[in-house]
Amino acid sequence: MPTSANIARYLSDMSARQPNVAALKVPRGRDRAGRIRYLTLSFAELDAEVAAWCAEFRRRDVQPGDRVLVMVRQGLPLIASAFALFSHGAVPVVIDPGMGMKSFLACVQSAQPRALLGIPAARVLSHVFRKAFRSVAVRVPASGSPLARRVIAAAPGVAGRERTEVVFREATDLAAVLFTSGSTGAPKGVCYEHGMFEAQVRLIRKTYDIQPGEIDLPMLPIFALFNPALGMTTVVPEIDPSKPARVDPARIVQAIQQEQVTNSFGSPTLWNKIAQFCIQNRVTLPSLRRVLCAGAPVPASLWESSRAFLTAGMLHSPYGATESLPVSTIAAAQVDAASMRGAPVGRVVEGMQVKVIALSEGPIGSIEGVRELPRGAVGELIVRGPVVTKAYDALPEATAAAKISDGNGCWHRLGDCGYFDAEESLWFCGRKVERVRTPSGDLHTEPCEQVFRSHPAVERCALIGLGEAGRQEPALVVQRKKGQLEPSDERLAGELRERAKLHPHTAAITRFYFHPNFPVDVRHNAKIHRLTLAKWASSATGYEAE
C-alpha cells in the first residue's frame, strides 16, 4: 500500500487523459420526441466544478481534516462536492437519511462534524435540532437542484480552465465516515482510510475488467463516487434514493438503451422489477456488459431471468459489507439456481482472505483464539485485506466486537454465517443474529427461505424464531404477491408445509404467518428486518400446518 494517497487524484488524471469525454449526465426532463434530456459535463468540466467547490471550502474556512456532514442531492452536487472534500483533505460524513429521523440525528451527534454541507432543508434542520448539530461551526450552502453548477459552462469542445489541486494524505489518514444502514442493529460510522479507497478502486477495476470510457448507471448514489476514478461516465438514474423500490423500470430501461450503458449497480429488488419489465415487454439490453447486484442474496429467479435480457453481458453479485467491499464475487454462469444450500457468493477476490470460524458471541481479541472450520461446515465469516476497515467511529465496544487482531492488522467479523464448498467457493447462509436457535441445532435463513421462495404466491418470506434462544420454535413469515388472492392463507400455509417436509433443514417448520408488507432496509429495499418480524409474530395469529 502506498504511503500517501487520495482517491481524488484519479479525477485530475482522467481530466488530463480524456478532458472532453462525458463524466456526468444528469436528467433534466424529456424532449418532444420523448428522449431524456441531460445536463452533460466532461471530465475537464467536472474537474473545474470540483476546483470551484474547493475554493468555496477554503473561503468558508473548512480545514483539511475537518469532518463535513454531506446533505446534498444525488447528481452533480453530490459527486462534485464529495471529490472536492477528498481533494481538500476534509473528511465527508455520509449518513443515509432514509434510516429515520431519530437514528439520523443520533448518527450526526455521534460523528461530531465541524461543518455541514447542505441543501436549504438540511441547514434548517441543523437549526431546529441544535443538540444533534451542536458540533457544527461552519455551514456551507448547496443548491437543492441536482443540476446546480458552480462555474459557467465551457464552450463546446473546450476543456474547463480550472484544475483541482489535490492535497495528498497519508494512506492511513481518515478519508471518510460512512454509516451502515443499521439493518440488524444500530447504524455505525465506518472509518475509511485513504489507502482503503485506493485499494477498492484497484480491486473493482481488476475484478470486473472495467475500462475507461465505459458508461455506468448506478442505482445507489454513493457508488457513483467510484466512477470518476475508474474513468466511467456516470448517468444519474431517474430514481428517488430514499424510495428506491418505487422506481419506474421503464425509465431505467430507457436510460440504458438511450445512453448505451455498459455497467449498472443495483439491489436484487430493483433488478427484479427491471427484469420483469424486460421480459413482459420482450426488451433486451445488449449494451450492458455487466450488472452488479448486491445488498441481499440474488434469488434464483433473477439469476435465471437475467440470461434473457442481458444478451451480451452477465449478472454478477459482489459480496461484502460497508466495512469491507468487495470480498468475493460470482457471475450468473457459475450459479446453480436449483441449490438449496444457501446463496452462492463465489470466489474470494484477489488480495482478500476469508476464514470460516466456529460461532462465538463475545469479542475475540486475537486470531490465535479462533477455531477455523473445515470445508462444508457452516460458521462465522471473517475477512482480511486492503479494503477491510479497522474501526467504527467513536464506538470502541462495537470495534472490539467486530475486529480480531492478527498482529499486522485485523480481521473483520462480517456478522454473516456461511461455508466453503469443496471447490473453494463461498456460500452465504444468513446473518448470525438472525439464525434460529432450536433445541436440535441452528437453522439459517437463506437455505430455509430458498425452499419456499419459488411458490408462485410468495413475494418474500422470512425465517424467524419464536421464544428464547436455544429453545426457539422456527416459523415462516410470508408476504404474498400483490393481487394473489388464491390460495387462501390457510391453504397456502398447508402447501408451504408440504414443501418444508421435502428437506431436512425445513422439516421442523410447521407455523406460518402472513404479513402485508415486509419491513426492509431503505438503502437497498432488499434486506428483510427479520428480528422486527419476529417481534410482530409474537402477538400475531399464525397457521399451524401439521
LUMNUGU-721980 format. One record per residue (C-alpha): residue number from 1; residue in one letter; x, y, z. Coordinates in nm, 2 decimals, always signed. Each point is the difference from the previous one (the first is absolute). Example, Ala and Ser with C-alpha at 12.3 -4.5 7.8 and 13.67 -1.06 7.14 Angstrom:
% residues 2
[1 A [+1.23 -0.45 +0.78]]
[2 S [+0.14 +0.34 -0.07]]
***
This chain:
% residues 546
[1 M [+0.00 +0.00 +0.00]]
[2 P [+0.14 +0.35 -0.09]]
[3 T [+0.10 +0.23 +0.28]]
[4 S [-0.20 +0.29 -0.14]]
[5 A [-0.34 -0.01 -0.17]]
[6 N [-0.31 +0.18 -0.11]]
[7 I [-0.28 -0.14 -0.22]]
[8 A [-0.06 +0.35 -0.14]]
[9 R [+0.33 -0.02 -0.19]]
[10 Y [-0.17 -0.23 -0.25]]
[11 L [-0.24 +0.27 -0.11]]
[12 S [+0.29 +0.23 -0.08]]
[13 D [+0.17 -0.28 -0.19]]
[14 M [-0.31 -0.07 -0.20]]
[15 S [-0.05 +0.37 -0.07]]
[16 A [+0.34 +0.01 -0.16]]
[17 R [-0.03 -0.33 -0.19]]
[18 Q [-0.36 +0.04 -0.13]]
[19 P [-0.10 +0.36 +0.06]]
[20 N [-0.29 +0.01 -0.24]]
[21 V [-0.15 -0.34 +0.08]]
[22 A [-0.33 +0.02 +0.19]]
[23 A [+0.05 -0.05 +0.37]]
[24 L [-0.35 +0.06 +0.12]]
[25 K [-0.36 +0.01 -0.14]]
[26 V [-0.28 +0.13 +0.22]]
[27 P [-0.36 -0.04 -0.13]]
[28 R [-0.19 +0.33 -0.05]]
[29 G [-0.32 -0.11 -0.17]]
[30 R [-0.12 -0.12 -0.34]]
[31 D [+0.02 +0.15 -0.35]]
[32 R [-0.29 +0.00 -0.24]]
[33 A [+0.09 -0.34 -0.13]]
[34 G [+0.00 -0.15 +0.35]]
[35 R [+0.37 -0.04 +0.03]]
[36 I [+0.17 +0.08 +0.34]]
[37 R [+0.17 +0.34 +0.00]]
[38 Y [+0.32 +0.01 +0.21]]
[39 L [+0.23 +0.26 +0.15]]
[40 T [+0.33 -0.13 -0.12]]
[41 L [+0.34 +0.08 +0.15]]
[42 S [+0.33 -0.11 -0.15]]
[43 F [+0.28 -0.12 +0.23]]
[44 A [+0.17 +0.34 -0.03]]
[45 E [-0.32 +0.18 +0.08]]
[46 L [-0.06 -0.23 +0.30]]
[47 D [+0.36 +0.07 +0.12]]
[48 A [-0.08 +0.37 -0.03]]
[49 E [-0.31 -0.05 +0.21]]
[50 V [+0.21 -0.18 +0.27]]
[51 A [+0.25 +0.28 -0.01]]
[52 A [-0.28 +0.26 +0.06]]
[53 W [-0.13 -0.20 +0.29]]
[54 C [+0.36 -0.01 +0.15]]
[55 A [+0.02 +0.37 -0.03]]
[56 E [-0.33 +0.03 +0.18]]
[57 F [+0.12 -0.22 +0.28]]
[58 R [+0.31 +0.21 +0.04]]
[59 R [-0.21 +0.32 +0.00]]
[60 R [-0.22 -0.14 +0.28]]
[61 D [+0.29 -0.12 +0.21]]
[62 V [-0.05 -0.37 -0.04]]
[63 Q [+0.34 -0.15 +0.10]]
[64 P [+0.17 -0.31 -0.12]]
[65 G [-0.09 -0.27 +0.25]]
[66 D [-0.34 +0.16 +0.08]]
[67 R [-0.30 -0.23 +0.01]]
[68 V [-0.27 +0.12 -0.24]]
[69 L [-0.35 -0.14 +0.02]]
[70 V [-0.12 -0.03 -0.37]]
[71 M [-0.37 +0.06 -0.05]]
[72 V [-0.04 +0.08 -0.37]]
[73 R [-0.20 -0.15 -0.29]]
[74 Q [+0.13 -0.28 -0.22]]
[75 G [+0.13 +0.12 -0.33]]
[76 L [+0.25 +0.28 -0.06]]
[77 P [+0.01 +0.15 +0.35]]
[78 L [+0.07 -0.34 +0.17]]
[79 I [+0.28 -0.11 -0.23]]
[80 A [+0.17 +0.34 -0.04]]
[81 S [-0.02 +0.09 +0.37]]
[82 A [+0.12 -0.35 +0.12]]
[83 F [+0.30 +0.01 -0.23]]
[84 A [+0.07 +0.35 +0.11]]
[85 L [+0.00 -0.11 +0.37]]
[86 F [+0.24 -0.28 -0.09]]
[87 S [+0.22 +0.24 -0.20]]
[88 H [+0.00 +0.25 +0.28]]
[89 G [+0.10 -0.26 +0.26]]
[90 A [-0.33 +0.03 +0.19]]
[91 V [-0.20 -0.30 +0.12]]
[92 P [-0.35 -0.05 -0.14]]
[93 V [-0.25 -0.15 +0.24]]
[94 V [-0.28 -0.18 -0.19]]
[95 I [-0.32 -0.11 +0.18]]
[96 D [-0.30 -0.16 -0.17]]
[97 P [-0.29 +0.24 +0.07]]
[98 G [-0.25 -0.28 -0.06]]
[99 M [+0.10 -0.18 +0.33]]
[100 G [-0.25 +0.22 +0.19]]
[101 M [+0.04 +0.33 +0.17]]
[102 K [+0.08 -0.14 +0.35]]
[103 S [+0.28 -0.22 -0.13]]
[104 F [+0.12 +0.27 -0.24]]
[105 L [+0.04 +0.26 +0.28]]
[106 A [+0.17 -0.26 +0.22]]
[107 C [+0.26 -0.05 -0.28]]
[108 V [+0.05 +0.37 -0.04]]
[109 Q [+0.06 +0.05 +0.37]]
[110 S [+0.24 -0.30 +0.00]]
[111 A [+0.20 +0.11 -0.30]]
[112 Q [+0.06 +0.36 +0.14]]
[113 P [+0.05 +0.17 -0.34]]
[114 R [+0.16 +0.35 +0.01]]
[115 A [-0.17 +0.10 -0.33]]
[116 L [-0.33 -0.06 -0.17]]
[117 L [-0.03 +0.00 -0.38]]
[118 G [-0.37 +0.01 -0.06]]
[119 I [-0.30 +0.09 -0.21]]
[120 P [-0.24 +0.26 +0.16]]
[121 A [-0.21 -0.26 +0.17]]
[122 A [+0.31 -0.16 +0.16]]
[123 R [+0.12 +0.34 +0.13]]
[124 V [-0.34 +0.07 +0.15]]
[125 L [+0.00 -0.35 +0.16]]
[126 S [+0.34 +0.08 +0.16]]
[127 H [-0.15 +0.30 +0.18]]
[128 V [-0.32 -0.18 +0.11]]
[129 F [+0.19 -0.29 +0.15]]
[130 R [+0.28 +0.20 +0.16]]
[131 K [+0.11 -0.26 +0.25]]
[132 A [+0.09 -0.26 -0.27]]
[133 F [+0.17 +0.27 -0.22]]
[134 R [+0.17 +0.18 +0.28]]
[135 S [+0.35 -0.09 -0.12]]
[136 V [-0.07 +0.18 -0.34]]
[137 A [+0.19 +0.33 -0.01]]
[138 V [-0.01 +0.05 -0.38]]
[139 R [-0.29 -0.03 -0.24]]
[140 V [+0.07 -0.02 -0.37]]
[141 P [-0.31 +0.05 -0.21]]
[142 A [-0.08 -0.23 -0.29]]
[143 S [-0.28 +0.03 -0.25]]
[144 G [-0.30 -0.23 +0.02]]
[145 S [+0.02 -0.06 -0.37]]
[146 P [+0.19 -0.31 -0.13]]
[147 L [+0.09 +0.21 -0.31]]
[148 A [+0.16 +0.29 +0.19]]
[149 R [+0.34 +0.12 -0.13]]
[150 R [+0.26 +0.22 +0.17]]
[151 V [+0.19 +0.10 -0.31]]
[152 I [-0.12 +0.13 -0.34]]
[153 A [-0.02 -0.27 -0.26]]
[154 A [+0.29 -0.01 -0.24]]
[155 A [-0.05 +0.04 -0.37]]
[156 P [-0.06 -0.33 -0.18]]
[157 G [+0.33 -0.19 -0.05]]
[158 V [+0.18 +0.23 +0.24]]
[159 A [+0.14 -0.16 +0.32]]
[160 G [-0.06 +0.18 +0.33]]
[161 R [+0.27 +0.24 +0.10]]
[162 E [+0.01 -0.08 +0.37]]
[163 R [+0.20 -0.30 +0.12]]
[164 T [-0.04 -0.15 +0.34]]
[165 E [+0.30 +0.00 +0.23]]
[166 V [+0.00 -0.33 +0.20]]
[167 V [+0.12 +0.00 +0.35]]
[168 F [+0.17 -0.34 +0.05]]
[169 R [-0.04 -0.16 +0.34]]
[170 E [+0.16 -0.30 +0.17]]
[171 A [-0.15 -0.32 -0.12]]
[172 T [-0.11 -0.07 +0.37]]
[173 D [-0.16 +0.34 +0.04]]
[174 L [-0.38 +0.01 +0.04]]
[175 A [-0.17 +0.06 -0.34]]
[176 A [-0.37 -0.03 +0.08]]
[177 V [-0.25 -0.12 +0.25]]
[178 L [-0.28 -0.21 -0.17]]
[179 F [-0.29 -0.12 +0.22]]
[180 T [-0.14 -0.35 -0.03]]
[181 S [-0.37 -0.03 -0.07]]
[182 G [-0.07 -0.16 +0.34]]
[183 S [-0.20 -0.28 -0.15]]
[184 T [+0.08 -0.24 +0.30]]
[185 G [+0.10 +0.25 +0.26]]
[186 A [+0.07 +0.37 +0.07]]
[187 P [+0.18 +0.18 -0.29]]
[188 K [+0.37 +0.04 +0.04]]
[189 G [+0.25 +0.23 -0.15]]
[190 V [+0.27 -0.19 -0.20]]
[191 C [+0.34 +0.17 -0.01]]
[192 Y [+0.15 -0.02 -0.35]]
[193 E [+0.36 +0.09 -0.05]]
[194 H [+0.14 +0.15 -0.33]]
[195 G [+0.19 -0.32 -0.08]]
[196 M [-0.31 -0.21 +0.03]]
[197 F [-0.18 +0.21 -0.27]]
[198 E [+0.30 -0.04 -0.22]]
[199 A [+0.00 -0.38 +0.05]]
[200 Q [-0.38 -0.01 -0.07]]
[201 V [+0.06 +0.17 -0.34]]
[202 R [+0.27 -0.25 -0.09]]
[203 L [-0.20 -0.30 +0.11]]
[204 I [-0.32 +0.10 -0.18]]
[205 R [+0.18 +0.09 -0.32]]
[206 K [+0.19 -0.33 -0.01]]
[207 T [-0.28 -0.23 +0.12]]
[208 Y [-0.25 +0.13 -0.26]]
[209 D [+0.24 +0.11 -0.27]]
[210 I [-0.15 +0.35 +0.00]]
[211 Q [+0.16 +0.23 -0.27]]
[212 P [+0.01 +0.38 -0.04]]
[213 G [-0.27 +0.11 -0.24]]
[214 E [-0.27 -0.23 +0.14]]
[215 I [-0.34 +0.14 +0.10]]
[216 D [-0.15 -0.07 +0.34]]
[217 L [-0.35 +0.04 +0.14]]
[218 P [+0.04 -0.04 +0.38]]
[219 M [-0.33 -0.06 +0.19]]
[220 L [+0.17 +0.07 +0.33]]
[221 P [+0.14 +0.36 +0.00]]
[222 I [+0.31 -0.07 +0.20]]
[223 F [+0.12 -0.24 -0.26]]
[224 A [+0.01 +0.28 -0.25]]
[225 L [+0.30 +0.14 +0.19]]
[226 F [+0.22 -0.28 -0.13]]
[227 N [-0.07 +0.08 -0.37]]
[228 P [+0.23 +0.30 -0.05]]
[229 A [+0.28 -0.20 +0.15]]
[230 L [-0.08 -0.29 -0.25]]
[231 G [-0.04 +0.23 -0.30]]
[232 M [-0.36 -0.09 -0.04]]
[233 T [-0.28 +0.24 -0.11]]
[234 T [-0.27 +0.02 +0.28]]
[235 V [-0.36 +0.01 -0.12]]
[236 V [-0.21 +0.11 +0.30]]
[237 P [-0.31 -0.22 +0.01]]
[238 E [-0.35 +0.14 +0.03]]
[239 I [-0.06 -0.15 +0.34]]
[240 D [-0.08 +0.13 +0.35]]
[241 P [+0.29 -0.13 +0.21]]
[242 S [-0.22 +0.02 +0.31]]
[243 K [-0.27 -0.22 -0.16]]
[244 P [+0.19 -0.22 -0.25]]
[245 A [-0.26 -0.28 -0.01]]
[246 R [-0.24 +0.25 -0.17]]
[247 V [+0.22 +0.03 -0.30]]
[248 D [-0.17 +0.00 -0.34]]
[249 P [+0.19 -0.28 -0.19]]
[250 A [-0.10 +0.15 -0.33]]
[251 R [+0.21 +0.31 +0.08]]
[252 I [+0.30 -0.20 +0.09]]
[253 V [-0.03 -0.21 -0.31]]
[254 Q [-0.03 +0.31 -0.22]]
[255 A [+0.31 +0.15 +0.15]]
[256 I [+0.20 -0.32 -0.05]]
[257 Q [-0.11 -0.02 -0.37]]
[258 Q [+0.03 +0.37 -0.08]]
[259 E [+0.35 +0.05 +0.16]]
[260 Q [+0.13 -0.35 -0.09]]
[261 V [+0.08 -0.07 +0.37]]
[262 T [+0.27 -0.27 +0.04]]
[263 N [-0.01 -0.04 +0.38]]
[264 S [-0.26 +0.03 +0.28]]
[265 F [-0.02 -0.06 +0.37]]
[266 G [-0.33 -0.07 +0.19]]
[267 S [-0.17 -0.22 +0.26]]
[268 P [-0.18 -0.32 -0.09]]
[269 T [-0.33 +0.17 +0.07]]
[270 L [+0.07 +0.27 -0.27]]
[271 W [+0.13 -0.25 -0.25]]
[272 N [-0.29 -0.23 +0.05]]
[273 K [-0.23 +0.28 -0.10]]
[274 I [+0.21 +0.08 -0.30]]
[275 A [+0.02 -0.37 -0.10]]
[276 Q [-0.38 -0.04 +0.02]]
[277 F [-0.04 +0.31 -0.22]]
[278 C [+0.25 -0.12 -0.26]]
[279 I [-0.16 -0.35 -0.02]]
[280 Q [-0.36 +0.13 -0.01]]
[281 N [+0.09 +0.24 -0.28]]
[282 R [+0.25 -0.22 -0.18]]
[283 V [+0.28 +0.25 +0.06]]
[284 T [+0.37 -0.08 -0.01]]
[285 L [+0.29 +0.21 +0.12]]
[286 P [+0.29 -0.09 -0.23]]
[287 S [+0.22 +0.30 +0.10]]
[288 L [+0.04 -0.13 +0.36]]
[289 R [+0.33 -0.19 +0.06]]
[290 R [-0.07 -0.06 +0.36]]
[291 V [-0.26 +0.06 +0.27]]
[292 L [+0.12 +0.00 +0.36]]
[293 C [-0.27 -0.11 +0.23]]
[294 A [+0.05 +0.03 +0.38]]
[295 G [-0.16 +0.09 +0.33]]
[296 A [-0.17 -0.33 +0.05]]
[297 P [+0.02 -0.35 -0.14]]
[298 V [-0.09 -0.02 -0.37]]
[299 P [-0.31 -0.23 -0.04]]
[300 A [+0.02 -0.30 -0.23]]
[301 S [-0.28 +0.16 -0.22]]
[302 L [+0.22 +0.31 -0.07]]
[303 W [+0.31 -0.20 -0.08]]
[304 E [-0.21 -0.19 -0.26]]
[305 S [-0.19 +0.30 -0.15]]
[306 S [+0.32 +0.20 -0.04]]
[307 R [+0.10 -0.23 -0.28]]
[308 A [-0.30 +0.11 -0.20]]
[309 F [+0.06 +0.38 +0.00]]
[310 L [+0.38 +0.02 +0.04]]
[311 T [+0.07 -0.14 -0.34]]
[312 A [+0.36 +0.12 -0.02]]
[313 G [+0.09 +0.03 +0.37]]
[314 M [-0.04 -0.17 +0.33]]
[315 L [-0.15 +0.05 +0.35]]
[316 H [+0.26 +0.00 +0.27]]
[317 S [-0.04 +0.01 +0.38]]
[318 P [+0.28 +0.15 +0.20]]
[319 Y [-0.01 -0.10 +0.37]]
[320 G [+0.12 +0.21 +0.28]]
[321 A [-0.11 +0.27 +0.25]]
[322 T [+0.05 +0.37 +0.07]]
[323 E [+0.30 -0.10 +0.21]]
[324 S [+0.15 -0.21 -0.28]]
[325 L [-0.08 +0.00 -0.37]]
[326 P [+0.05 -0.20 -0.22]]
[327 V [+0.07 -0.33 +0.18]]
[328 S [-0.11 -0.24 -0.27]]
[329 T [-0.19 -0.01 -0.33]]
[330 I [-0.21 -0.24 -0.21]]
[331 A [-0.14 +0.02 -0.35]]
[332 A [-0.33 -0.15 -0.14]]
[333 A [+0.19 -0.26 -0.19]]
[334 Q [+0.14 -0.14 +0.32]]
[335 V [-0.33 -0.03 +0.19]]
[336 D [-0.19 -0.32 +0.07]]
[337 A [-0.35 +0.16 +0.02]]
[338 A [-0.16 -0.32 +0.14]]
[339 S [+0.23 -0.02 +0.30]]
[340 M [-0.16 +0.01 +0.35]]
[341 R [+0.34 +0.03 +0.18]]
[342 G [+0.00 +0.38 +0.04]]
[343 A [+0.09 +0.29 -0.23]]
[344 P [+0.32 -0.05 -0.20]]
[345 V [+0.22 +0.30 +0.02]]
[346 G [+0.29 -0.14 -0.20]]
[347 R [+0.38 +0.02 +0.01]]
[348 V [+0.18 +0.23 +0.24]]
[349 V [+0.15 +0.28 -0.20]]
[350 E [+0.37 +0.03 -0.05]]
[351 G [+0.17 +0.16 +0.30]]
[352 M [-0.27 -0.09 +0.26]]
[353 Q [+0.00 -0.29 +0.25]]
[354 V [-0.31 -0.16 +0.15]]
[355 K [-0.02 -0.25 +0.29]]
[356 V [-0.30 -0.19 +0.13]]
[357 I [+0.02 -0.03 +0.38]]
[358 A [-0.20 -0.15 +0.28]]
[359 L [-0.29 +0.22 +0.11]]
[360 S [+0.08 +0.22 +0.29]]
[361 E [-0.22 +0.27 +0.16]]
[362 G [+0.26 +0.20 +0.19]]
[363 P [+0.31 +0.20 -0.11]]
[364 I [+0.30 -0.18 -0.13]]
[365 G [+0.32 +0.17 +0.09]]
[366 S [+0.25 -0.18 -0.23]]
[367 I [-0.01 -0.23 -0.30]]
[368 E [+0.17 -0.26 +0.21]]
[369 G [-0.32 -0.03 +0.19]]
[370 V [-0.22 -0.12 -0.29]]
[371 R [-0.07 -0.35 -0.11]]
[372 E [-0.01 -0.03 -0.38]]
[373 L [-0.26 -0.24 -0.14]]
[374 P [+0.05 -0.25 -0.29]]
[375 R [-0.16 +0.03 -0.34]]
[376 G [-0.37 -0.06 +0.00]]
[377 A [-0.05 +0.10 +0.37]]
[378 V [-0.22 +0.31 +0.06]]
[379 G [+0.16 +0.26 +0.22]]
[380 E [+0.07 +0.37 +0.04]]
[381 L [+0.17 +0.18 -0.29]]
[382 I [+0.31 +0.23 +0.07]]
[383 V [+0.20 +0.19 -0.26]]
[384 R [+0.34 +0.17 -0.03]]
[385 G [+0.14 +0.21 -0.28]]
[386 P [+0.08 +0.35 -0.12]]
[387 V [-0.36 +0.12 -0.01]]
[388 V [-0.08 -0.13 +0.35]]
[389 T [-0.08 +0.30 +0.23]]
[390 K [+0.16 +0.00 +0.35]]
[391 A [-0.25 +0.18 +0.22]]
[392 Y [-0.34 +0.14 +0.06]]
[393 D [-0.01 +0.37 +0.07]]
[394 A [-0.01 +0.08 +0.38]]
[395 L [-0.13 -0.35 +0.07]]
[396 P [+0.28 -0.19 +0.18]]
[397 E [-0.23 -0.28 +0.12]]
[398 A [-0.14 -0.06 -0.35]]
[399 T [+0.35 +0.00 -0.14]]
[400 A [+0.12 -0.25 +0.25]]
[401 A [-0.30 -0.22 -0.08]]
[402 A [+0.06 +0.01 -0.38]]
[403 K [+0.38 +0.00 -0.04]]
[404 I [+0.25 -0.27 +0.07]]
[405 S [+0.37 +0.09 +0.03]]
[406 D [+0.26 -0.20 -0.18]]
[407 G [+0.31 +0.20 +0.09]]
[408 N [+0.04 +0.17 -0.34]]
[409 G [-0.36 +0.13 -0.04]]
[410 C [-0.34 -0.14 +0.07]]
[411 W [-0.27 -0.24 -0.12]]
[412 H [-0.35 +0.13 -0.03]]
[413 R [-0.29 -0.21 +0.12]]
[414 L [-0.26 +0.03 -0.27]]
[415 G [-0.29 -0.10 +0.23]]
[416 D [-0.10 -0.26 -0.26]]
[417 C [-0.01 -0.38 +0.00]]
[418 G [+0.13 -0.20 -0.29]]
[419 Y [+0.24 -0.27 -0.12]]
[420 F [+0.24 -0.10 -0.27]]
[421 D [-0.09 -0.29 -0.23]]
[422 A [+0.24 -0.26 -0.14]]
[423 E [+0.09 +0.23 -0.29]]
[424 E [+0.09 +0.29 +0.24]]
[425 S [-0.30 +0.20 -0.10]]
[426 L [-0.16 +0.20 +0.28]]
[427 W [-0.37 -0.03 +0.10]]
[428 F [-0.21 +0.24 +0.21]]
[429 C [-0.25 -0.15 +0.24]]
[430 G [-0.13 +0.31 +0.18]]
[431 R [+0.07 +0.25 +0.27]]
[432 K [+0.13 -0.14 +0.32]]
[433 V [-0.25 +0.19 +0.22]]
[434 E [-0.29 -0.13 -0.21]]
[435 R [+0.08 -0.37 +0.03]]
[436 V [-0.27 -0.20 +0.17]]
[437 R [+0.14 -0.19 +0.30]]
[438 T [-0.22 -0.31 +0.07]]
[439 P [+0.06 -0.28 +0.25]]
[440 S [+0.12 -0.22 -0.29]]
[441 G [+0.24 +0.26 -0.15]]
[442 D [+0.02 +0.32 -0.20]]
[443 L [-0.21 +0.08 -0.31]]
[444 H [+0.13 +0.26 -0.24]]
[445 T [-0.22 +0.24 -0.19]]
[446 E [+0.12 -0.04 -0.36]]
[447 P [+0.00 -0.38 -0.05]]
[448 C [-0.34 -0.02 +0.17]]
[449 E [-0.16 +0.29 -0.18]]
[450 Q [+0.11 -0.14 -0.34]]
[451 V [-0.23 -0.29 +0.05]]
[452 F [-0.31 +0.23 +0.00]]
[453 R [+0.09 +0.29 -0.22]]
[454 S [-0.08 -0.17 -0.33]]
[455 H [-0.37 -0.05 +0.09]]
[456 P [-0.20 +0.21 -0.25]]
[457 A [-0.20 +0.18 +0.28]]
[458 V [+0.31 +0.10 +0.20]]
[459 E [+0.15 +0.35 -0.05]]
[460 R [+0.24 -0.03 +0.30]]
[461 C [+0.05 -0.22 +0.30]]
[462 A [+0.19 +0.01 +0.32]]
[463 L [+0.11 -0.27 +0.24]]
[464 I [-0.04 +0.12 +0.36]]
[465 G [+0.04 -0.16 +0.35]]
[466 L [-0.27 +0.02 +0.27]]
[467 G [+0.11 -0.02 +0.36]]
[468 E [+0.33 -0.01 +0.18]]
[469 A [+0.33 -0.06 -0.19]]
[470 G [+0.09 -0.36 +0.03]]
[471 R [-0.36 -0.11 +0.03]]
[472 Q [-0.15 +0.19 -0.29]]
[473 E [-0.29 -0.13 -0.21]]
[474 P [+0.07 +0.07 -0.38]]
[475 A [-0.27 +0.17 -0.19]]
[476 L [-0.04 +0.17 -0.34]]
[477 V [-0.15 +0.34 -0.08]]
[478 V [-0.13 +0.04 -0.35]]
[479 Q [-0.08 +0.31 -0.21]]
[480 R [-0.23 -0.09 -0.27]]
[481 K [+0.03 +0.13 -0.36]]
[482 K [-0.23 +0.30 -0.06]]
[483 G [-0.33 -0.10 -0.16]]
[484 Q [+0.05 -0.37 +0.09]]
[485 L [-0.33 -0.09 +0.19]]
[486 E [+0.03 -0.38 -0.05]]
[487 P [+0.07 -0.22 +0.17]]
[488 S [-0.13 +0.12 +0.33]]
[489 D [+0.25 +0.06 +0.28]]
[490 E [-0.10 -0.32 +0.17]]
[491 R [+0.04 -0.20 -0.32]]
[492 L [+0.33 +0.17 -0.09]]
[493 A [+0.13 -0.09 +0.35]]
[494 G [-0.08 -0.36 -0.08]]
[495 E [+0.17 +0.01 -0.34]]
[496 L [+0.31 +0.16 +0.16]]
[497 R [+0.00 -0.27 +0.27]]
[498 E [+0.01 -0.27 -0.27]]
[499 R [+0.31 +0.17 -0.15]]
[500 A [+0.16 +0.01 +0.35]]
[501 K [-0.03 -0.37 +0.04]]
[502 L [+0.21 -0.06 -0.31]]
[503 H [+0.33 +0.13 +0.16]]
[504 P [+0.16 -0.10 +0.33]]
[505 H [+0.09 +0.36 +0.09]]
[506 T [-0.36 +0.12 -0.04]]
[507 A [-0.19 -0.31 +0.13]]
[508 A [-0.05 +0.16 +0.34]]
[509 I [-0.18 +0.31 -0.14]]
[510 T [-0.37 -0.04 +0.07]]
[511 R [-0.12 +0.35 +0.09]]
[512 F [-0.07 +0.27 -0.27]]
[513 Y [-0.08 +0.37 +0.03]]
[514 F [-0.12 +0.24 -0.27]]
[515 H [+0.12 +0.36 +0.00]]
[516 P [-0.13 +0.26 -0.25]]
[517 N [+0.33 +0.19 -0.06]]
[518 F [+0.34 -0.10 +0.14]]
[519 P [+0.22 +0.25 +0.18]]
[520 V [+0.32 +0.04 -0.21]]
[521 D [+0.30 +0.22 -0.01]]
[522 V [-0.03 +0.33 -0.17]]
[523 R [+0.34 -0.01 -0.18]]
[524 H [-0.06 -0.31 -0.21]]
[525 N [-0.37 -0.08 +0.08]]
[526 A [+0.12 -0.36 +0.01]]
[527 K [+0.12 -0.09 +0.35]]
[528 I [-0.30 -0.13 +0.20]]
[529 H [-0.02 +0.11 +0.37]]
[530 R [-0.06 -0.36 +0.13]]
[531 L [+0.04 +0.10 +0.37]]
[532 T [-0.28 +0.26 -0.05]]
[533 L [-0.22 -0.27 -0.15]]
[534 A [+0.08 -0.24 +0.28]]
[535 K [-0.12 +0.26 +0.25]]
[536 W [-0.31 +0.06 -0.20]]
[537 A [-0.08 -0.37 -0.02]]
[538 S [+0.03 -0.04 +0.38]]
[539 S [-0.35 +0.16 +0.02]]
[540 A [-0.14 -0.09 -0.35]]
[541 T [-0.22 -0.29 -0.10]]
[542 G [+0.17 -0.27 -0.21]]
[543 Y [-0.10 -0.32 -0.16]]
[544 E [+0.12 -0.34 +0.13]]
[545 A [+0.03 -0.23 -0.29]]
[546 E [+0.06 -0.36 +0.12]]
***
